[in-house]
């Protein structure tokens, strides 16, 4: 009997558990109930704390401080005090601090990956292969900019803005920290950063790196808390620049709060990206791209390809192949190296996904999910696809921020563009076709800040990322991203 | 001295390539620096603002879709036609300000500024865009794209050069514009609109409204089909007034260029690409490399 006599048509897909060592996270060293202000660990003025839990097991992980107005004051004052010396430092020296941070993060990559997976619920495969290395890459990339700002195309001797108040989301906690902190520090600003309520641990651990790197006190301050802490930070009169990544609703609140203040603002908000598949697309690759586009990070991605637009003749074929591929996704313990889909980050987010999926059914779309078993504890949602979705349906218009895909069809490129652009959002879009001229024709017309052609969900520190329309303004990454943290000399009054 | 009576000009709005009166039928007196009557200008209404935004939206895609070289030729044509109308604009400005020498300087600078921006159309994307060396086998390109419709409150003092300095850069990138002219000095804006209409600028790409700044600016700021808002003409307004406009803009995440503390001397404002880029978003396109 040949050793190839296995029925390749019916794979069993059984995997033995391959869990990453949980101890690597060193949870016992999390500074309980402390804020990182002025290079020191301090309690909140009123001593308030809040718990953070593992979304996969619901176990209690740590109690972190809740920064109140007095603490925000203190953190902004520390950043202000650190600003003159930090901004006056030669760019070469600032850059070397960032190079140090990048290297320290790389050295402790495994620890950060495990800690992130435990706190966030995302698979270790993603934190290990994407979140942590990409965060280190952002630090490394921007480190090199610090002494080259005269070549950034912003005029001679561009100046830092001052104190940056930065509020980041829970979907990529460490990576969003790096996206925000790296350009701000490289350009000579000082920072007060607030990580998300449900995912504070890797940001607090990052403070460790600052100490190891000998970063001057006050250059980076990290304050934990919930929405009220973030609201106090972005409204603080001592903040010169606000950078926010999160929902469009909160982004609008911040823009209103800053109205008339003249403070600089960048917003990276929600999305409802169309992933457009033409009949001539390489379908196996397209299906991989569709899966990566919506099930990466449990769909907790602002640029997720949550609307699949399929050219009508291949709709049934694509949906069939997609379902077959989805059936092989392994959902479960995020620390297991075989896991593809981890836990939903919080009970509140699970409730929102559940509610929107129910609305999709109620509005007449056909629901299908993988039917896979769900762990008994924790927050979970099966990879789900809706077919027969109308453009006006809530699941075609609202950001679900979960592993839920809505499938629509089109007949002509013009119709695909019209449907793709038919939301208030404009963060990203995907195109799948073998025809190069059509890719470029489509890319010109899609109202999105990032267009992925024959690929999806790619990110790089050298590549500007950000949205159009109600997905926000400003770019992160590359030369264009630096503009968010610098002012060129003749800006007052508007240069003509 | 001739006993011929001169033909007075009717100053109207410019919307969608047409020159209508305000749909409201309202007008207001424009007076010279010494108080004498110059003309009745149309007092635009909120409905005129909405009509202008509709016209701008309808015209924008074709303007943005023209080649950059073509847009450059059209904007250069504006300078050519403007040169021929220079004396009329000098007269209008001089009547409004009482300073004929300064008026001549302003008109000359205005022509030169159109020439300067005309030259940018097929260059700024190279300055603002990039090929990005990403860590993987991908072609990765970033380039600026126009926002769409830009609403502009034009400078109140510099009625022609200030106006040009805020309108022209928005056009460079392929935006369409709805501009509220200087309230007390609206005549050069209407004359400029006539120049634009005879310079191959497609109808609707620049829509000029005259009337009450504080009546029209909130309508523009709160309009959900306005993608960018330039508050250059709100220089000197109170923080509360500015905040109210920016709050309206935030409703749909409209990009805002805030008002300067005081109106700058537009002849001295350094040239740059800032105002071109303010009305563009960078789009990044990825594609794998392979055989």
Interface residues (C-beta under 8 A of the other chain):
Chain A: X137 X153 X155 X248 X251 X252 X255 X256 X258 X259 X260 X261 X262 X267 X269 X424 X439 X443 X448 X449 X450 X451 X452 X453 X454 X455 X458 X460 X462 X463 X464 X465 X466 X467 X468 X469 X470 X471 X472 X473 X475 X478 X479 X480 X488 X490 X491 X492 X493 X494 X495 X496
Chain B: X113 X127 X128 X130 X132 X133 X134 X135 X136 X138 X140 X142 X145 X147 X165 X166 X169 X227 X230 X232 X235 X239 X240 X242 X243 X244 X245 X246 X247 X249 X250 X251 X252 X253 X255 X257 X258 X260 X261 X262 X263 X264 X266 X269 X270 X271 X272 X274 X275 X281 X282 X283 X284 X285 X286 X287 X288
